[in-house]
Amino acid sequence: MAILETRQLNKHFGGLHVTGNVDFALQPGEMHCLIGPNGAGKSTFFKLILGEHLPDSGEILYDGEEITRAKPFERIRKGISVKFQVPGIFKELSVQQNLTIALQHHVAPEILQEEIDRLLEFLKLSQDRKQLAGNLSHGQKQWLEIGMAVALKPRLLLLDEPTAGMTPDETFATGEMLQELNREGMTLLAVEHDMAFVRQIAHQVTVLHFGKIFAQGTIDEIVADERVAAIYLGEVDA
């Protein structure tokens, strides 16, 4: 059974059809990337999954349960977490305090510090635990928010352009972090533009174009697809 599935998912904004009859399935344990040119509908699709937008028609299922109309917080409680493109960290608090906030209501007090230490090591931020989060580098801020997103040990992690603004070294390190989470059993779905990063992590790739699924396959299959190359060059209209 797919951990996440959409059936004939549709969303309009005025006369613009931004999500068109999307049938999508994400398998447990998969690392899946959504790519596509600007305006392809990637962000809208993501927001539909998260419950920030409600579809005009169609269904969204998580672990076989319909969540089409569920509130965002209800989806989080079911095991979905998200890391947005712009880090939503508490800049005036320390790195450790940020992780404390993420964890404090979800782990027993006697193991809270142990969990914080584990996350700090995983995020390569052990030496920065007392640093104000706002003083971290851009890449470190992204890592801190990944840590806050995975603090609850979700089954499904959604990532919206997780490497935006990172250096190549930071991007590669992020890929290694996500691969480690995947080895631990987490399923990941990422919207991403960096094709080197997509090649590093993706088991499967879905290309969206004009709100519809344009192509699906492995990264090698997608890169070899002349139609995909054409839409990135603006040569295909539909």
MIDRENDREN-474849 format. One line per field, with one value per residue: x, y, z of N, C-alpha, C, CB in turn. Coordinates in steps of 0.05 Angstrom, whole numbers, plus 5000, padded with zeros to 4 digits. Glycine has a CB too. Layout:
N
n.xx: [X; ...]
n.yy: [Y; ...]
n.zz: [Z; ...]
ca.xx: [X; ...]
ca.yy: [Y; ...]
ca.zz: [Z; ...]
c.xx: [X; ...]
c.yy: [Y; ...]
c.zz: [Z; ...]
cb.xx: [X; ...]
cb.yy: [Y; ...]
cb.zz: [Z; ...]
//
This chain:
238
n.xx: [5017; 5010; 5043; 5030; 4980; 4949; 4888; 4861; 4867; 4850; 4858; 4837; 4853; 4816; 4809; 4852; 4880; 4913; 4928; 4920; 4880; 4913; 4944; 4979; 5029; 5065; 5112; 5123; 5184; 5209; 5250; 5233; 5231; 5202; 5201; 5204; 5190; 5188; 5125; 5100; 5066; 5084; 5090; 5037; 5015; 5044; 5024; 4971; 4977; 4995; 4951; 4945; 4921; 4856; 4831; 4794; 4770; 4776; 4820; 4861; 4903; 4932; 4972; 4932; 4887; 4836; 4852; 4836; 4806; 4827; 4854; 4916; 4946; 4925; 4944; 4998; 4998; 4987; 5034; 5062; 5111; 5143; 5191; 5201; 5218; 5240; 5274; 5241; 5258; 5271; 5301; 5323; 5334; 5376; 5410; 5404; 5359; 5320; 5314; 5297; 5245; 5221; 5220; 5201; 5148; 5141; 5176; 5199; 5217; 5264; 5296; 5302; 5348; 5384; 5361; 5364; 5420; 5432; 5407; 5435; 5486; 5475; 5459; 5506; 5517; 5535; 5577; 5555; 5514; 5501; 5499; 5465; 5408; 5398; 5448; 5472; 5501; 5471; 5463; 5468; 5424; 5383; 5394; 5382; 5327; 5311; 5325; 5287; 5241; 5246; 5247; 5203; 5203; 5176; 5137; 5133; 5168; 5164; 5196; 5210; 5245; 5297; 5352; 5359; 5397; 5443; 5513; 5552; 5579; 5549; 5500; 5510; 5522; 5473; 5443; 5467; 5450; 5394; 5393; 5410; 5367; 5329; 5349; 5338; 5285; 5250; 5204; 5212; 5193; 5210; 5210; 5249; 5302; 5355; 5392; 5436; 5431; 5382; 5397; 5431; 5398; 5347; 5302; 5259; 5232; 5186; 5159; 5128; 5084; 5050; 5013; 5003; 5021; 5078; 5120; 5150; 5198; 5263; 5321; 5358; 5326; 5293; 5328; 5345; 5301; 5277; 5233; 5227; 5273; 5260; 5216; 5240; 5270; 5231; 5204; 5160; 5091; 5050]
n.yy: [4976; 5044; 5097; 5149; 5177; 5205; 5217; 5233; 5288; 5356; 5426; 5492; 5560; 5613; 5620; 5588; 5525; 5493; 5445; 5385; 5332; 5295; 5235; 5202; 5164; 5146; 5104; 5066; 5079; 5103; 5150; 5206; 5253; 5314; 5349; 5402; 5456; 5527; 5547; 5499; 5475; 5451; 5471; 5482; 5430; 5408; 5439; 5422; 5370; 5380; 5404; 5459; 5482; 5465; 5415; 5422; 5378; 5306; 5260; 5252; 5207; 5179; 5130; 5094; 5118; 5166; 5234; 5281; 5327; 5338; 5376; 5415; 5406; 5358; 5323; 5325; 5301; 5249; 5231; 5259; 5305; 5369; 5407; 5471; 5516; 5566; 5575; 5563; 5577; 5595; 5652; 5683; 5650; 5598; 5546; 5497; 5509; 5515; 5462; 5439; 5462; 5437; 5385; 5380; 5368; 5317; 5277; 5240; 5274; 5255; 5236; 5277; 5311; 5274; 5262; 5312; 5318; 5276; 5293; 5340; 5321; 5291; 5332; 5360; 5401; 5403; 5433; 5482; 5489; 5527; 5573; 5629; 5617; 5651; 5668; 5629; 5599; 5601; 5549; 5519; 5537; 5515; 5461; 5459; 5468; 5422; 5386; 5401; 5387; 5331; 5316; 5294; 5244; 5229; 5189; 5203; 5252; 5315; 5358; 5422; 5447; 5437; 5448; 5499; 5556; 5536; 5518; 5477; 5437; 5438; 5423; 5370; 5347; 5352; 5317; 5269; 5268; 5262; 5213; 5181; 5186; 5161; 5109; 5095; 5086; 5126; 5157; 5200; 5259; 5305; 5371; 5398; 5433; 5428; 5388; 5355; 5343; 5316; 5272; 5249; 5232; 5212; 5158; 5153; 5197; 5249; 5288; 5349; 5388; 5443; 5432; 5378; 5308; 5296; 5263; 5203; 5165; 5134; 5174; 5171; 5155; 5199; 5241; 5224; 5231; 5263; 5296; 5317; 5348; 5385; 5414; 5441; 5476; 5505; 5488; 5456; 5455; 5428]
n.zz: [5000; 4983; 5018; 5011; 4970; 4914; 4881; 4821; 4830; 4834; 4826; 4821; 4809; 4803; 4734; 4724; 4718; 4761; 4784; 4754; 4751; 4780; 4790; 4836; 4869; 4926; 4951; 5012; 5045; 5003; 4967; 4936; 4884; 4863; 4805; 4756; 4709; 4726; 4752; 4744; 4779; 4825; 4878; 4891; 4890; 4932; 4975; 4975; 4992; 5044; 5066; 5065; 5021; 4997; 4955; 4893; 4872; 4877; 4913; 4972; 5002; 5060; 5082; 5068; 5089; 5080; 5075; 5054; 5069; 5118; 5172; 5172; 5221; 5238; 5199; 5211; 5261; 5246; 5226; 5187; 5167; 5153; 5118; 5102; 5046; 5063; 5121; 5183; 5235; 5304; 5310; 5351; 5392; 5420; 5384; 5411; 5442; 5402; 5384; 5431; 5437; 5393; 5410; 5463; 5479; 5463; 5477; 5534; 5594; 5618; 5577; 5543; 5536; 5516; 5467; 5442; 5439; 5405; 5358; 5348; 5336; 5290; 5256; 5249; 5284; 5335; 5357; 5356; 5391; 5430; 5402; 5375; 5335; 5293; 5278; 5251; 5191; 5125; 5105; 5152; 5180; 5149; 5159; 5214; 5213; 5186; 5226; 5265; 5239; 5235; 5287; 5311; 5291; 5241; 5195; 5142; 5108; 5081; 5036; 5016; 4967; 4994; 4991; 4973; 4960; 4983; 4988; 4942; 4973; 5021; 5001; 4984; 5033; 5058; 5026; 5043; 5096; 5089; 5064; 5105; 5141; 5110; 5108; 5160; 5157; 5141; 5096; 5040; 5006; 4960; 4934; 4885; 4851; 4840; 4801; 4809; 4862; 4862; 4832; 4869; 4912; 4895; 4888; 4854; 4805; 4792; 4742; 4737; 4697; 4675; 4716; 4712; 4713; 4678; 4666; 4693; 4730; 4738; 4756; 4714; 4671; 4667; 4655; 4606; 4575; 4521; 4517; 4568; 4573; 4534; 4556; 4597; 4567; 4546; 4501; 4494; 4494; 4519]
ca.xx: [5000; 5025; 5041; 5016; 4968; 4928; 4871; 4846; 4869; 4846; 4856; 4836; 4853; 4803; 4808; 4877; 4879; 4941; 4932; 4901; 4875; 4939; 4945; 5007; 5032; 5091; 5114; 5138; 5213; 5219; 5259; 5220; 5234; 5184; 5215; 5188; 5196; 5172; 5097; 5090; 5046; 5097; 5084; 5008; 5012; 5054; 5005; 4948; 4984; 4997; 4926; 4945; 4900; 4838; 4827; 4767; 4760; 4797; 4825; 4888; 4904; 4957; 4972; 4906; 4865; 4831; 4857; 4831; 4796; 4839; 4870; 4945; 4956; 4916; 4962; 5023; 4994; 4987; 5061; 5073; 5125; 5151; 5212; 5195; 5242; 5251; 5275; 5222; 5270; 5270; 5327; 5333; 5340; 5399; 5405; 5393; 5332; 5302; 5309; 5281; 5218; 5210; 5219; 5194; 5122; 5139; 5194; 5199; 5237; 5290; 5312; 5302; 5375; 5396; 5351; 5376; 5448; 5432; 5400; 5457; 5507; 5465; 5458; 5533; 5514; 5542; 5594; 5540; 5489; 5495; 5498; 5438; 5401; 5399; 5476; 5482; 5502; 5446; 5461; 5463; 5396; 5368; 5397; 5368; 5299; 5308; 5325; 5262; 5221; 5249; 5248; 5180; 5206; 5153; 5140; 5135; 5179; 5161; 5217; 5206; 5271; 5313; 5380; 5359; 5417; 5466; 5537; 5553; 5586; 5526; 5479; 5518; 5519; 5444; 5435; 5475; 5431; 5368; 5397; 5411; 5339; 5315; 5359; 5325; 5258; 5233; 5198; 5216; 5184; 5223; 5209; 5277; 5311; 5383; 5391; 5457; 5420; 5362; 5411; 5443; 5380; 5321; 5296; 5241; 5228; 5162; 5161; 5102; 5084; 5023; 4996; 4997; 5045; 5088; 5137; 5159; 5218; 5288; 5334; 5370; 5305; 5283; 5349; 5347; 5276; 5279; 5210; 5233; 5293; 5246; 5199; 5258; 5279; 5208; 5196; 5136; 5068; 5030]
ca.yy: [5000; 5069; 5113; 5174; 5173; 5224; 5206; 5253; 5313; 5380; 5452; 5516; 5587; 5628; 5604; 5574; 5498; 5490; 5416; 5373; 5303; 5283; 5208; 5200; 5145; 5146; 5079; 5068; 5076; 5114; 5178; 5214; 5281; 5327; 5370; 5414; 5484; 5546; 5548; 5472; 5466; 5435; 5483; 5478; 5402; 5404; 5451; 5405; 5347; 5389; 5415; 5488; 5486; 5443; 5410; 5425; 5351; 5286; 5250; 5248; 5185; 5175; 5103; 5082; 5133; 5191; 5258; 5303; 5350; 5339; 5400; 5410; 5394; 5330; 5308; 5322; 5281; 5223; 5222; 5275; 5329; 5385; 5427; 5491; 5528; 5587; 5563; 5574; 5573; 5617; 5663; 5696; 5629; 5582; 5521; 5477; 5517; 5509; 5433; 5434; 5469; 5417; 5358; 5379; 5355; 5291; 5257; 5241; 5293; 5243; 5230; 5301; 5320; 5254; 5265; 5337; 5312; 5258; 5309; 5359; 5306; 5284; 5357; 5372; 5427; 5399; 5455; 5507; 5486; 5552; 5595; 5638; 5605; 5672; 5673; 5606; 5603; 5594; 5520; 5509; 5543; 5495; 5436; 5461; 5464; 5394; 5373; 5406; 5372; 5303; 5311; 5277; 5218; 5224; 5168; 5217; 5279; 5331; 5379; 5442; 5458; 5437; 5457; 5526; 5575; 5522; 5513; 5449; 5420; 5437; 5407; 5342; 5339; 5350; 5292; 5247; 5268; 5251; 5184; 5167; 5185; 5141; 5083; 5090; 5079; 5149; 5162; 5228; 5271; 5332; 5389; 5406; 5443; 5420; 5361; 5339; 5333; 5297; 5247; 5238; 5220; 5202; 5131; 5158; 5225; 5257; 5314; 5363; 5408; 5454; 5420; 5350; 5291; 5296; 5239; 5191; 5144; 5139; 5199; 5166; 5155; 5226; 5257; 5215; 5237; 5288; 5313; 5332; 5369; 5406; 5432; 5459; 5496; 5520; 5481; 5439; 5470; 5412]
ca.zz: [5000; 4982; 5042; 5003; 4944; 4905; 4860; 4805; 4846; 4818; 4840; 4804; 4820; 4781; 4710; 4720; 4727; 4770; 4789; 4736; 4752; 4787; 4803; 4846; 4891; 4939; 4965; 5037; 5043; 4978; 4965; 4911; 4879; 4844; 4790; 4735; 4705; 4743; 4745; 4737; 4799; 4846; 4904; 4897; 4896; 4959; 4994; 4976; 5009; 5071; 5075; 5063; 5002; 4994; 4926; 4883; 4870; 4880; 4940; 4982; 5022; 5075; 5093; 5062; 5101; 5065; 5091; 5035; 5083; 5144; 5178; 5172; 5246; 5239; 5182; 5225; 5282; 5234; 5219; 5164; 5175; 5130; 5119; 5081; 5033; 5080; 5148; 5202; 5261; 5323; 5307; 5376; 5411; 5412; 5368; 5429; 5450; 5380; 5385; 5455; 5430; 5375; 5423; 5491; 5485; 5449; 5489; 5563; 5604; 5625; 5553; 5525; 5529; 5500; 5440; 5432; 5433; 5381; 5334; 5343; 5323; 5264; 5240; 5249; 5298; 5363; 5366; 5354; 5406; 5445; 5382; 5367; 5309; 5272; 5271; 5235; 5162; 5112; 5104; 5179; 5187; 5135; 5173; 5239; 5209; 5181; 5252; 5279; 5225; 5240; 5316; 5318; 5277; 5223; 5175; 5116; 5109; 5057; 5036; 4994; 4959; 5019; 4987; 4961; 4971; 4995; 4972; 4933; 4995; 5039; 4987; 4985; 5061; 5062; 5014; 5060; 5119; 5081; 5059; 5131; 5151; 5094; 5118; 5185; 5151; 5135; 5068; 5035; 4981; 4959; 4911; 4882; 4825; 4836; 4790; 4821; 4888; 4854; 4825; 4893; 4931; 4886; 4877; 4832; 4799; 4778; 4729; 4734; 4676; 4673; 4736; 4706; 4712; 4651; 4663; 4718; 4726; 4752; 4746; 4688; 4652; 4664; 4642; 4578; 4562; 4506; 4523; 4593; 4565; 4519; 4573; 4611; 4548; 4537; 4473; 4494; 4504; 4534]
c.xx: [5018; 5022; 5027; 5005; 4949; 4914; 4855; 4845; 4868; 4845; 4857; 4840; 4841; 4800; 4833; 4875; 4907; 4948; 4911; 4900; 4900; 4934; 4974; 5008; 5061; 5092; 5130; 5168; 5225; 5230; 5251; 5223; 5213; 5200; 5196; 5196; 5180; 5143; 5085; 5069; 5057; 5089; 5055; 5003; 5021; 5035; 4979; 4953; 4985; 4971; 4925; 4925; 4882; 4832; 4798; 4753; 4783; 4801; 4855; 4886; 4932; 4955; 4945; 4882; 4861; 4835; 4851; 4823; 4808; 4854; 4899; 4955; 4948; 4935; 4989; 5021; 4995; 5014; 5073; 5087; 5135; 5173; 5207; 5221; 5255; 5251; 5257; 5233; 5266; 5297; 5340; 5339; 5364; 5390; 5392; 5364; 5311; 5295; 5292; 5251; 5205; 5205; 5204; 5167; 5119; 5159; 5193; 5222; 5264; 5307; 5313; 5330; 5389; 5387; 5362; 5405; 5450; 5426; 5423; 5480; 5499; 5466; 5485; 5533; 5522; 5559; 5579; 5515; 5481; 5493; 5469; 5432; 5404; 5427; 5487; 5485; 5476; 5442; 5455; 5435; 5377; 5369; 5382; 5338; 5293; 5307; 5299; 5239; 5222; 5249; 5226; 5181; 5182; 5158; 5144; 5145; 5177; 5182; 5213; 5232; 5291; 5342; 5381; 5379; 5441; 5490; 5536; 5560; 5563; 5504; 5485; 5514; 5490; 5434; 5443; 5458; 5405; 5370; 5398; 5383; 5324; 5324; 5346; 5295; 5239; 5229; 5200; 5205; 5194; 5217; 5237; 5283; 5340; 5385; 5413; 5446; 5398; 5375; 5423; 5423; 5356; 5321; 5279; 5238; 5202; 5165; 5132; 5105; 5055; 5003; 4990; 5024; 5053; 5105; 5144; 5179; 5242; 5301; 5347; 5350; 5295; 5303; 5350; 5322; 5277; 5256; 5214; 5253; 5279; 5229; 5217; 5269; 5256; 5198; 5171; 5114; 5048; 5042]
c.yy: [5025; 5084; 5140; 5169; 5196; 5212; 5229; 5280; 5337; 5405; 5474; 5541; 5605; 5610; 5587; 5546; 5490; 5461; 5401; 5342; 5287; 5257; 5203; 5180; 5145; 5121; 5082; 5063; 5089; 5142; 5188; 5244; 5290; 5349; 5381; 5444; 5502; 5547; 5521; 5462; 5451; 5445; 5479; 5449; 5396; 5415; 5436; 5381; 5355; 5399; 5445; 5497; 5461; 5439; 5416; 5398; 5332; 5279; 5249; 5227; 5183; 5148; 5090; 5097; 5160; 5215; 5283; 5328; 5354; 5366; 5394; 5397; 5365; 5313; 5304; 5301; 5252; 5213; 5236; 5299; 5343; 5403; 5446; 5502; 5549; 5576; 5578; 5570; 5598; 5630; 5675; 5675; 5613; 5558; 5500; 5483; 5511; 5479; 5425; 5439; 5447; 5390; 5357; 5366; 5327; 5270; 5261; 5259; 5280; 5236; 5254; 5309; 5300; 5256; 5291; 5332; 5295; 5275; 5329; 5345; 5300; 5309; 5371; 5399; 5424; 5422; 5482; 5507; 5511; 5577; 5603; 5628; 5626; 5677; 5650; 5614; 5594; 5564; 5508; 5514; 5522; 5468; 5436; 5457; 5435; 5378; 5377; 5390; 5342; 5296; 5293; 5250; 5212; 5200; 5179; 5245; 5292; 5354; 5396; 5455; 5459; 5447; 5485; 5544; 5562; 5521; 5484; 5430; 5416; 5420; 5378; 5331; 5335; 5324; 5268; 5245; 5254; 5221; 5169; 5165; 5163; 5112; 5075; 5084; 5102; 5151; 5192; 5235; 5299; 5346; 5400; 5415; 5433; 5391; 5343; 5327; 5312; 5270; 5234; 5222; 5205; 5173; 5134; 5188; 5229; 5285; 5325; 5384; 5417; 5439; 5391; 5334; 5288; 5271; 5229; 5169; 5149; 5164; 5195; 5166; 5183; 5243; 5250; 5221; 5264; 5307; 5329; 5354; 5392; 5424; 5451; 5481; 5511; 5513; 5465; 5455; 5454; 5384]
c.zz: [5000; 5009; 5036; 4975; 4939; 4882; 4847; 4819; 4828; 4836; 4819; 4821; 4799; 4757; 4705; 4733; 4736; 4778; 4773; 4737; 4759; 4802; 4811; 4869; 4900; 4956; 4991; 5033; 5019; 4983; 4938; 4908; 4858; 4831; 4769; 4732; 4724; 4733; 4738; 4756; 4822; 4874; 4911; 4904; 4925; 4980; 4996; 4994; 5038; 5083; 5076; 5042; 5003; 4964; 4919; 4879; 4873; 4909; 4946; 5004; 5034; 5089; 5091; 5073; 5086; 5084; 5075; 5049; 5111; 5147; 5177; 5197; 5249; 5222; 5196; 5247; 5271; 5225; 5195; 5176; 5150; 5137; 5095; 5069; 5050; 5109; 5168; 5230; 5278; 5325; 5332; 5398; 5401; 5396; 5387; 5437; 5427; 5380; 5409; 5450; 5413; 5390; 5449; 5498; 5473; 5459; 5519; 5573; 5609; 5601; 5534; 5517; 5512; 5471; 5427; 5423; 5407; 5356; 5328; 5328; 5294; 5245; 5237; 5262; 5327; 5374; 5367; 5372; 5421; 5427; 5377; 5339; 5287; 5263; 5255; 5206; 5150; 5112; 5131; 5188; 5174; 5150; 5200; 5235; 5201; 5207; 5267; 5265; 5231; 5269; 5324; 5305; 5260; 5205; 5147; 5121; 5082; 5058; 5011; 4989; 4983; 5015; 4975; 4975; 4984; 4976; 4962; 4956; 5015; 5027; 4989; 5013; 5068; 5050; 5031; 5085; 5112; 5075; 5085; 5143; 5136; 5102; 5144; 5182; 5143; 5105; 5063; 5007; 4980; 4932; 4908; 4854; 4819; 4826; 4800; 4848; 4882; 4847; 4849; 4910; 4919; 4877; 4852; 4829; 4784; 4767; 4726; 4713; 4672; 4691; 4732; 4708; 4683; 4645; 4691; 4711; 4743; 4741; 4719; 4666; 4646; 4649; 4612; 4562; 4547; 4511; 4548; 4588; 4551; 4536; 4589; 4593; 4536; 4510; 4471; 4507; 4521; 4540]
cb.xx: [4981; 5015; 5069; 5035; 4953; 4941; 4851; 4818; 4894; 4820; 4880; 4808; 4882; 4818; 4804; 4900; 4868; 4946; 4931; 4908; 4864; 4956; 4933; 5018; 5023; 5096; 5128; 5127; 5220; 5197; 5291; 5190; 5262; 5159; 5241; 5158; 5191; 5185; 5093; 5113; 5026; 5128; 5091; 4991; 5028; 5081; 5000; 4940; 5012; 5018; 4920; 4973; 4911; 4811; 4834; 4767; 4744; 4823; 4813; 4900; 4895; 4963; 4981; 4906; 4871; 4803; 4887; 4810; 4766; 4858; 4861; 4960; 4946; 4887; 4966; 5031; 4968; 4968; 5061; 5050; 5148; 5127; 5241; 5178; 5233; 5235; 5303; 5195; 5301; 5260; 5326; 5313; 5315; 5415; 5431; 5411; 5331; 5316; 5335; 5291; 5216; 5230; 5247; 5193; 5100; 5145; 5223; 5203; 5228; 5285; 5300; 5288; 5391; 5389; 5320; 5375; 5462; 5410; 5374; 5467; 5514; 5436; 5438; 5542; 5485; 5558; 5618; 5532; 5492; 5516; 5512; 5436; 5373; 5387; 5492; 5464; 5526; 5445; 5486; 5483; 5388; 5377; 5427; 5373; 5289; 5331; 5347; 5255; 5224; 5274; 5246; 5154; 5211; 5146; 5115; 5108; 5209; 5133; 5245; 5184; 5268; 5315; 5395; 5331; 5404; 5458; 5563; 5573; 5611; 5516; 5477; 5547; 5532; 5429; 5448; 5505; 5426; 5358; 5422; 5429; 5325; 5321; 5389; 5329; 5246; 5245; 5169; 5246; 5152; 5253; 5187; 5296; 5311; 5399; 5393; 5482; 5408; 5344; 5434; 5455; 5369; 5311; 5283; 5214; 5252; 5137; 5174; 5093; 5096; 5013; 4971; 4984; 5040; 5104; 5163; 5135; 5226; 5308; 5355; 5385; 5281; 5277; 5376; 5352; 5252; 5281; 5184; 5244; 5315; 5229; 5181; 5281; 5295; 5214; 5219; 5141; 5054; 5003]
cb.yy: [5000; 5087; 5119; 5199; 5146; 5252; 5185; 5243; 5313; 5378; 5455; 5517; 5596; 5654; 5622; 5590; 5478; 5508; 5409; 5380; 5294; 5302; 5186; 5228; 5116; 5172; 5057; 5047; 5048; 5115; 5181; 5205; 5287; 5338; 5359; 5411; 5492; 5574; 5566; 5453; 5450; 5436; 5512; 5486; 5384; 5419; 5480; 5396; 5335; 5411; 5405; 5499; 5491; 5448; 5381; 5441; 5346; 5296; 5221; 5275; 5158; 5198; 5104; 5055; 5139; 5191; 5258; 5295; 5349; 5315; 5412; 5435; 5411; 5328; 5322; 5350; 5286; 5222; 5194; 5283; 5323; 5400; 5415; 5513; 5540; 5614; 5564; 5561; 5568; 5607; 5685; 5716; 5611; 5573; 5510; 5474; 5546; 5516; 5418; 5451; 5496; 5412; 5349; 5407; 5373; 5296; 5260; 5212; 5306; 5218; 5206; 5324; 5325; 5226; 5267; 5360; 5298; 5236; 5325; 5371; 5280; 5273; 5376; 5375; 5437; 5373; 5457; 5513; 5463; 5556; 5587; 5669; 5594; 5697; 5678; 5582; 5587; 5605; 5508; 5521; 5571; 5491; 5431; 5488; 5483; 5383; 5384; 5436; 5376; 5292; 5338; 5291; 5196; 5249; 5150; 5217; 5278; 5342; 5366; 5462; 5486; 5409; 5437; 5539; 5592; 5494; 5519; 5446; 5430; 5465; 5416; 5338; 5359; 5374; 5289; 5251; 5297; 5266; 5180; 5183; 5212; 5145; 5083; 5114; 5066; 5175; 5151; 5234; 5270; 5329; 5412; 5383; 5473; 5424; 5363; 5355; 5357; 5307; 5254; 5260; 5241; 5220; 5113; 5144; 5237; 5255; 5312; 5375; 5398; 5453; 5434; 5346; 5264; 5321; 5246; 5179; 5143; 5114; 5208; 5139; 5137; 5239; 5253; 5185; 5236; 5282; 5296; 5312; 5357; 5393; 5416; 5444; 5483; 5549; 5466; 5412; 5482; 5409]
cb.zz: [5024; 4959; 5054; 5003; 4943; 4898; 4871; 4799; 4863; 4801; 4860; 4789; 4829; 4774; 4686; 4732; 4705; 4794; 4820; 4709; 4725; 4804; 4785; 4855; 4882; 4956; 4947; 5057; 5044; 4957; 4971; 4911; 4869; 4859; 4777; 4740; 4676; 4742; 4721; 4737; 4785; 4843; 4905; 4872; 4876; 4962; 4986; 4948; 5001; 5072; 5102; 5057; 4973; 5009; 4919; 4857; 4843; 4868; 4943; 4993; 5009; 5095; 5123; 5073; 5131; 5054; 5101; 5015; 5085; 5150; 5206; 5167; 5270; 5229; 5156; 5238; 5297; 5210; 5214; 5144; 5195; 5119; 5118; 5092; 5006; 5078; 5159; 5199; 5257; 5352; 5286; 5386; 5415; 5438; 5356; 5454; 5457; 5353; 5384; 5479; 5416; 5352; 5428; 5501; 5474; 5420; 5478; 5575; 5629; 5641; 5538; 5539; 5555; 5510; 5441; 5453; 5456; 5384; 5340; 5369; 5338; 5265; 5253; 5219; 5295; 5367; 5348; 5325; 5427; 5466; 5356; 5368; 5310; 5283; 5296; 5238; 5150; 5083; 5093; 5199; 5178; 5106; 5179; 5252; 5187; 5163; 5269; 5278; 5195; 5227; 5331; 5310; 5298; 5207; 5174; 5101; 5119; 5054; 5035; 5002; 4946; 5030; 4969; 4963; 4991; 5004; 4988; 4911; 5010; 5046; 4957; 4976; 5080; 5050; 4987; 5069; 5130; 5057; 5042; 5151; 5147; 5064; 5121; 5204; 5174; 5146; 5061; 5036; 4979; 4962; 4914; 4890; 4824; 4863; 4760; 4826; 4903; 4830; 4805; 4910; 4949; 4864; 4898; 4837; 4782; 4797; 4701; 4761; 4650; 4644; 4736; 4679; 4726; 4645; 4647; 4733; 4697; 4749; 4767; 4688; 4661; 4692; 4655; 4578; 4582; 4476; 4525; 4615; 4548; 4498; 4591; 4624; 4526; 4538; 4461; 4508; 4482; 4519]
//
